[in-house]
Amino acid sequence: MKYLVLLVVLVVAIGIWRSNRAAPGQARPGKARTPALPQDMVACEHCGVHVPRAEALVQGDHAYCSLEHQRLGKP
């Protein structure tokens, strides 16, 4: 009896595994993502770490990576 249950579990597991596989040459729907667009990078005036311009803290012509480095200024 336990061999019959094991056989049924194996058949169901193989069936689920085979149904989730994509056929050769077919892409899975929902998996294709467009790559992120490149962003302008700026160097922190304090430590030199490059951060995206959208995330940088800009003060005049100077850009900083964090509030702490903005507070400390240029070393």
C-alpha positions, 0 to 999 in steps of 0.5 A: 500500500505504501508503494502505491502512495509513493508511486502516486506522489511521484506521478503527480510531482513529475506531472507538475514539474513537466507542466511548469517547464517551458517548451524549447524555443518558447519564452515564459510569459512575464519573465522578460524584463526590459533592462534599466536605462543608464543613469548619470553618476556623480562622485560624492565630494567627501568620499568619492563614491559614485551614486546616481544623480537622482539619489545624490544630495546636490548642494550647488555644484557639489554632490554627496552620497549621504546627509552625513557627508553633506554635513561634513563637506569636502575633506 
